[in-house]
Amino acid sequence: MEELTVTEKMPDDKIHVSILGSCILRDTIGYYHEGEKFIVDRFVQDISPLTVVGDSPLLKPLGDFIYESQVLMSGKPISNFGKRNITLDLEKTTIQYVSESHSKWLLIDAVCLRKVILKYQAGNISLATSGIKPFQPLLDLLSKEGYLSTYKDIVQPQNMQDKEFYGLLDKFVEKLKEIYPQDKVILFNVRATKYCAMRDGTINNFTFIEYYNAVYKGYDYLLSKLPYIHIIDYPVNILSDENHKWGRADLHYVREYYDYAYAALEKICGGGTPRLKKRKPI
């Protein structure tokens, strides 16, 4: 997925947003409603809020090494979009990258809290939900070329101690507050679907995966720490869609979800002066 950038020639009636979260946020704008009202200035995906902030594990400056490498991930070349996200996570420059766009709104969710965490002596990075295997060729190359040392631990986020989990989220929240006022942040309450609408008209079910416990716990905590942000809640009885352009998955919803979320986004961003109303603690 290519980055969308701002130019001076873009029409003034477009609403500029940046995204720090999952493909669900990008698909809300781009799946069925591309170009209608919103412009995505910056989009960062696949980096856990637990690793956005902190020390870099790099032993020397990375430069364009990942962009120039031909290493494969899961047997396929890594896209430039994927290489950028990996680079941002390694260098710990995600917040800087997002803030440089000066978008009016920031869209976030807690979905990437399901990512496995790889711990180094100096810092942590996010991996795929399946763990280290897809990343192993890249990690081996970075280690061989002297950019990374040997990692010391692999942590499933749902098994992380609360003190560490919430402590890392606190650092993430503080950085968000530095780049955006709370009334310009929109948090999507994203949930894994239980059922999928199949092409043949039947309904199939998904097995619940434990890493979603970290997602839901993290979402609740973000709400408690950011009491003035906007929320797009998760509607009842949403199905995933086997015909989704990214394939069958418990986070790839039917069109009705994206229409609902887009309408909510329009309402929030297109309204008048927001009312700052603190929610009750969870």
Secondary structure, DSSP 8 states (H G I E B T S, - for coil): -------TTS-TTSEEEEEES-HHHHHHHHTS-TTSSEEEEEEE-S--HHHHSS----SS--TTHHHH---EETTEE--HHHHHHHHHHHHT-HHHHHHTT--SEEEE-SGGGGS-EEE-SS-EEE-BTTBSGGGHHHHHHHHHTTS-----EEE-GGGS-HHHHHHHHHHHHHHHHHHS-GGGEEEE-----SEEE-TTS-EEE----TTHHHHHHHHHHHHHH-TTSEEE---TT--EETT-TT-S-TT-B-HHHHHHHHHHHHHHHHSSS---------
